[in-house]
């Protein structure tokens, strides 16, 4: 049943958001700290557990995968509802302060990777 | 015609599925037929999305891009934070827990480097534009992190509303810059593995920008970038109005 997969996804999402809010209030800021990140890790643990106990059916995974595939369309809709005009209109300071660090990061990023030298097994994806 | 508009307004989200579907179709055709697949269709579609967002803001003067037009309000819901976060979480289904745990340290360090880097370059730019008080400098630096960290910091420090608006603008420019530049720079900077995507999410931090940029680069990398990027705003909200502000206050009392 697809809805089982969808329910697993919804459960991970809600618990993760709750953890993010909780962590935020714990350190005294009014922001969600990594709620989505926690939800992703919870989902991965749940999937692992379900697969190990052979409870994950193909249809169930398809229920989650549907949202995985919808990801890019959601991002496109998000881009279309961003306040692009005010970003462009907020003047040269905003454009400089918004762009310069991005360009510097492109220079720092390869240095960081080299320093850490992550084992190259990206092909195993 | 009036009946048609009525139906669309009543079923905004469904209409959004149709509009985005058509936008993706057009972008794929442009990518394959005109650009010979040199630029992925998703990158073109996201770019069109940004143009539509600009156009929407231009017509309505609102803050939600195309979604401010009643006809397209469903697009704002479809692309809003609930669906966005839900879809990002769903991408984890294809990610490897083992790789994420193994790259945890790299992810954490890249988060710290990213926040420090964006904050202080933002502060330097604000200095160059003539700001000299710690609260304004800190707010603009925080805006260079993300468009949420900026106003949160500005409100905490009592910055002027003009400066807070500027910090939101800065964060928006960052999101758009990351969206557009990621697929262009990806190959050159070695953004091609789960580990590098996690480090990238940590350095860049804007979840929307990282997610959109990685989606246009290689959708398989999205969950790895997103898992670190989602901690960035929270960590930024923690560090900017506290440690960073104290530091700036020492220099600009």
Interface residues (C-beta under 8 A of the other chain):
Chain A: X9 X10 X12 X13 X16 X17 X20 X23 X24 X27 X29 X30 X31 X32 X33 X34 X35 X36 X37 X39 X40 X41 X43 X44 X45 X47 X48 X61 X64 X65 X66 X67 X68 X70 X71 X72 X73 X74 X75 X76 X77 X78 X79 X80 X81 X82 X83 X84 X85 X86 X87 X88 X89 X90 X91 X92 X93 X94 X95 X96 X97 X98 X99 X100 X101 X102 X103 X104 X105 X106 X108 X109 X110 X112 X113 X116 X118 X119 X120 X121 X122 X125
Chain B: X16 X17 X20 X21 X23 X24 X42 X45 X46 X47 X48 X49 X50 X51 X52 X53 X54 X56 X57 X58 X63 X64 X65 X66 X67 X72 X75 X76 X78 X79 X80 X83 X84 X85 X86 X87 X88 X89 X90 X91 X92 X93 X94 X95 X96 X97 X100 X103 X106 X109 X110 X113 X114 X117 X118 X121 X122 X125 X126 X128 X129 X140 X143 X144 X148 X152 X165 X166 X168 X169 X170 X171 X172 X173 X174 X175 X176 X177 X178 X179 X181 X185 X188 X189 X190 X191 X192 X193 X194 X195 X196 X199 X200 X203 X204 X207 X208 X211 X212 X215 X219 X220 X222 X223 X226 X227 X228 X230 X231 X233 X234 X235 X237 X238
